[in-house]
Amino acid sequence: MPQVENPFGQVLVALVTPFTADGEVSWPDVERHIDRVITDGADGIVVTGTTGETSTLTDAEKLRLVEVAKSVSGGRAKIITGGGSNETAHAIELYKASEKAGADGVMIVTPYYNKPTQAGVLTHFRMIADATDLPVILYDIPGRTGIPIAFDTILRAAKHPNILAVKDAKGDFSEVSRVLNQTELLYFSGDDSNALPHMSIGASGLIGVTANVVSAPYREMVDAVNRGDLPTATAAHKRLEPLVRALMTHVPGTVATKYILHGLGHISSPRVRLPLVGPEESEAAQIENDLALVGTIEGLDLSRFRPDRNAAAGGALPKVHGTTR
């Protein structure tokens, strides 16, 4: 079955939200970081997602991130707002406001914690999609939300004209193939280690954490897949493997990514918001050991890496915190 035209891009960065040492959003760092990853090869930016620490951002911060990303991108990349809420009414408010702020698309995470039935999940998706004219990506990440999007639910959701894609962090490749065969949905890999395997069975691209550190090899991988050049795509995948392991294995991806970005001088502080904390000594050592195995990657100069474990230690409480309405 032919897929719809892709309005999201193919190399999408699940953007970290840089903070100051005291836990406030560092807007100059946000601007520099967005510009760097786009220049490096990204054609889509997902703000306020899991990696962006959406659960500890205020609504005002979420909307400003959309505005800043839209301004910095200058049309070079699509701006997708992620996160949402496990309260349908609140999610609708956020996405409608994000559309006004300039978002090019929305990513709806499966409602978390309250564990609705699949009928509730489907209703949540449909009502949000009804409330916006923007194209929608469904985010299937049961490891964090507690519930998957069932196959039948995906098929039913796919009938909504605004629901065009799924970000898959479930890792069920046989289900991805079934959905791609039976719907026009686009698929995006939500697991950095599975980006190439997902694309090899028909996914349109990735929404990646590692692309915060370096986007160029993902651009190379996607472009190679597009032209049917599997050896080149596989070579990029292999070069990225130890970097993916460094970011995604030892601590939450947000924590490791900020630790590395700060060590490379790309952001002014590695701080995360509580209850996330920076890597402990043993975890930082594991991250650094994996980085030592990374070879030559275009756009990444690890000779510049200067880790600062003291700066990364602990977490921070901003002056105003939580997801207040």
VOGU-3710 file (C-alpha; in Angstrom, 3 decimals, decimal comma):
1> mpqvenpfgq> 0,000/0,000/0,000  1,514/3,385/-0,946  2,349/5,760/1,888  1,265/9,373/2,166  3,629/12,258/1,518  5,956/12,810/4,483  5,352/16,226/6,153  7,750/15,626/9,057  11,233/15,076/7,599  13,345/11,932/7,891
11> vlvalvtpft> 16,205/12,759/10,279  14,363/14,074/13,310  16,169/14,990/16,529  14,481/14,202/19,851  15,855/17,458/21,221  17,269/17,870/24,709  16,244/21,028/26,535  19,451/22,702/27,762  19,276/24,106/31,284  21,400/26,447/33,328
21> adgevswpdv> 23,149/25,091/36,423  20,139/26,090/38,554  17,625/24,321/36,325  16,203/27,153/34,221  15,942/26,775/30,442  19,082/28,185/28,820  17,545/29,877/25,797  20,865/30,852/24,169  21,933/27,192/24,370  18,577/26,110/22,920
31> erhidrvitd> 19,091/28,367/19,919  22,688/27,305/19,304  21,860/23,626/19,707  18,952/23,711/17,271  20,992/25,565/14,678  23,871/23,094/15,034  21,814/19,918/14,576  20,001/21,362/11,559  23,274/22,467/9,991  24,600/18,954/10,707
41> gadgivvtgt> 21,829/17,300/8,680  18,570/17,126/10,651  15,396/18,055/8,789  13,030/17,705/11,754  13,149/18,816/15,400  10,954/17,276/18,095  10,798/19,618/21,078  9,187/18,822/24,449  9,466/15,072/24,008  10,793/12,503/26,462
51> tgetstltda> 14,394/13,514/25,776  13,404/17,161/26,195  12,243/16,431/29,777  8,655/17,305/28,946  7,385/15,977/32,290  9,230/18,765/34,148  8,647/21,607/31,686  5,935/24,188/32,272  3,370/24,781/29,570  4,855/28,229/28,978
61> eklrlvevak> 8,287/26,694/28,442  6,870/24,130/26,029  5,231/26,776/23,881  8,289/29,004/23,871  10,405/26,032/22,743  8,134/25,712/19,710  8,442/29,436/18,983  12,236/29,472/19,370  12,705/26,323/17,292  10,494/27,716/14,547
71> svsggrakii> 12,453/30,960/14,500  15,879/29,318/14,507  14,976/26,749/11,859  13,922/29,426/9,407  12,176/26,801/7,316  15,195/24,486/7,219  13,519/21,827/9,382  10,026/20,864/10,499  9,163/21,601/14,127  7,190/18,895/15,913
81> tgggsnetah> 5,844/19,305/19,430  5,880/16,162/21,559  4,903/15,264/25,084  1,225/15,986/25,509  -0,523/14,809/28,637  -2,339/11,859/30,131  -5,313/14,197/30,530  -7,022/14,509/27,168  -8,387/18,040/27,760  -4,960/19,334/28,800
91> aielykasek> -3,301/17,682/25,801  -5,814/19,328/23,455  -5,058/22,744/25,000  -1,319/22,223/24,599  -1,489/21,078/20,998  -3,865/23,842/19,945  -1,550/26,407/21,546  1,460/24,742/19,908  -0,205/25,053/16,510  -0,665/28,791/17,127
101> agadgvmivt> 2,991/28,988/18,218  4,099/27,657/14,830  4,448/23,902/15,163  4,462/21,939/11,899  3,209/18,721/13,501  2,349/17,083/16,813  3,477/13,847/18,417  0,981/12,288/20,835  2,372/9,991/23,491  0,166/7,141/24,696
111> pyynkptqag> -1,590/8,243/27,912  0,615/7,242/30,827  0,017/6,181/34,438  -3,795/6,007/34,378  -3,649/2,977/32,020  -6,781/3,466/29,886  -8,209/0,659/27,791  -7,464/0,614/24,069  -10,850/2,266/23,538  -9,676/5,096/25,781
121> vlthfrmiad> -6,340/5,333/23,977  -8,096/5,550/20,617  -10,528/8,189/21,884  -7,600/10,227/23,268  -5,834/10,121/19,895  -8,936/10,932/17,875  -10,028/13,858/20,019  -6,581/15,473/19,853  -6,377/14,881/16,103  -9,836/16,445/15,739
131> atdlpvilyd> -8,680/19,549/17,612  -5,768/20,439/15,319  -5,173/20,776/11,608  -1,562/19,639/12,043  -0,321/16,200/10,979  -0,061/13,774/13,882  2,545/11,193/14,914  1,439/8,588/17,460  4,161/7,679/19,964  4,211/3,998/20,940
141> ipgrtgipia> 6,551/3,603/23,937  5,051/1,104/26,405  8,265/0,905/28,435  7,546/4,429/29,697  3,771/4,778/29,468  2,802/1,341/30,770  0,610/0,433/27,771  1,286/-0,261/24,096  -0,803/0,868/21,179  -2,378/-2,395/20,095
151> fdtilraakh> -2,260/-3,402/16,430  -6,022/-3,034/15,964  -5,911/0,393/17,631  -3,239/1,540/15,169  -5,353/0,320/12,251  -8,401/2,192/13,539  -6,427/5,357/14,321  -4,930/5,286/10,818  -8,371/6,042/9,382  -8,276/9,546/10,888
161> pnilavkdak> -7,191/12,018/8,185  -4,762/13,876/10,486  -3,031/10,789/11,929  -0,220/10,095/9,488  2,588/8,384/11,399  3,829/6,296/14,308  7,039/6,664/16,293  7,910/3,112/17,313  9,811/2,423/20,521  8,153/-0,965/21,014
171> gdfsevsrvl> 10,494/-2,943/18,800  7,917/-5,341/17,331  9,186/-5,500/13,750  6,562/-7,975/12,589  3,838/-5,568/13,727  5,537/-2,672/11,919  5,498/-4,719/8,720  1,830/-5,585/9,180  0,867/-1,952/9,707  2,923/-0,801/6,736
181> nqtellyfsg> 1,199/-3,445/4,602  -2,317/-2,537/5,739  -2,210/1,252/6,141  -0,628/4,350/4,601  1,015/5,304/7,909  4,594/6,520/7,996  6,860/4,901/10,576  9,732/6,483/12,498  12,225/4,537/14,539  12,143/5,607/18,182
191> ddsnalphms> 15,051/3,413/19,212  18,447/4,632/18,021  19,943/1,150/17,743  17,036/0,089/15,505  17,066/3,031/13,081  18,533/1,107/10,151  16,598/-2,134/10,846  13,377/-0,129/10,933  14,179/1,649/7,679  15,172/-1,618/6,028
201> igasgligvt> 11,552/-2,817/6,337  9,994/0,431/5,194  10,212/3,045/7,964  10,486/6,629/6,733  13,207/7,743/9,120  14,056/8,181/12,774  13,371/10,381/15,769  16,696/9,989/17,491  18,429/10,912/20,735  21,963/10,323/19,433
211> anvvsapyre> 21,294/12,866/16,677  21,612/15,548/19,385  25,321/14,775/19,448  25,774/14,201/15,721  23,197/14,225/12,921  25,438/13,840/9,869  25,759/10,020/9,909  21,989/9,663/10,246  21,605/11,948/7,233  24,070/9,690/5,411
221> mvdavnrgdl> 22,177/6,578/6,510  18,776/7,895/5,437  20,045/9,187/2,110  21,722/5,829/1,434  18,507/3,933/2,220  16,590/6,276/-0,079  18,845/5,394/-3,004  18,998/1,683/-2,142  22,639/1,725/-1,015  22,587/-0,752/1,878
231> ptataahkrl> 26,404/-1,035/2,296  26,756/2,715/2,896  23,790/2,738/5,293  25,222/-0,248/7,162  28,622/1,411/7,466  27,007/4,465/9,070  25,064/2,200/11,431  28,260/0,446/12,522  30,121/3,702/13,126  27,289/4,926/15,324
241> eplvralmth> 26,948/1,753/17,399  29,373/2,588/20,260  28,041/6,149/20,444  24,475/4,873/20,661  25,569/2,507/23,412  27,241/5,342/25,323  24,071/7,435/25,212  21,364/4,827/25,665  22,705/2,098/27,958  24,014/3,289/31,305
251> vpgtvatkyi> 21,679/6,126/32,359  18,562/7,715/30,835  19,321/9,002/27,354  18,688/12,615/28,331  21,271/12,412/31,111  24,018/10,852/28,989  23,313/13,153/26,044  23,639/16,293/28,148  26,797/14,921/29,779  28,387/14,402/26,365
261> lhglghissp> 27,102/17,641/24,825  28,518/19,595/27,762  31,832/17,751/27,522  32,024/18,718/23,846  31,277/22,357/24,658  27,925/22,439/22,858  25,857/23,397/25,934  26,886/25,421/28,971  25,606/22,984/31,609  24,812/19,252/31,713
271> rvrlplvgpe> 22,079/19,759/34,305  18,812/17,826/34,238  15,724/18,524/36,330  14,900/16,399/39,336  14,000/13,618/39,744  16,555/12,993/36,986  20,132/13,321/38,205  23,471/13,351/36,453  25,575/10,192/36,097  27,317/8,802/39,164
281> eseaaqiend> 31,054/8,203/38,968  30,704/4,594/37,793  28,076/5,516/35,196  30,148/8,409/33,873  33,105/6,044/33,553  31,006/3,609/31,503  29,846/6,408/29,204  33,437/7,534/28,708  34,632/3,966/28,073  32,094/3,567/25,273
291> lalvgtiegl> 33,046/6,936/23,814  36,648/5,736/23,649  35,488/3,033/21,207  33,935/5,542/18,793  35,995/5,924/15,654  35,843/8,651/13,039  32,364/10,098/12,569  31,673/13,093/10,354  30,667/16,086/12,445  31,970/14,629/15,729
301> dlsrfrpdrn> 35,350/15,584/17,188  35,767/13,608/20,392  39,245/15,028/20,894  37,369/18,069/22,224  35,535/16,029/24,860  36,273/17,317/28,358  33,964/15,571/30,836  32,996/17,447/33,992  31,531/15,008/36,470  31,167/17,653/39,158
311> aaaggalpkv> 29,017/19,865/36,945  26,807/16,917/36,025  26,340/15,602/39,560  22,834/15,666/40,995  19,815/17,377/39,507  18,213/20,789/39,707  14,893/22,323/40,703  13,924/25,372/38,627  12,320/28,360/40,294  9,008/27,410/38,718
321> hgttr> 8,626/23,727/37,974  6,045/21,122/37,027  3,491/21,019/34,232  1,270/23,817/35,511  -1,668/24,865/33,328
//
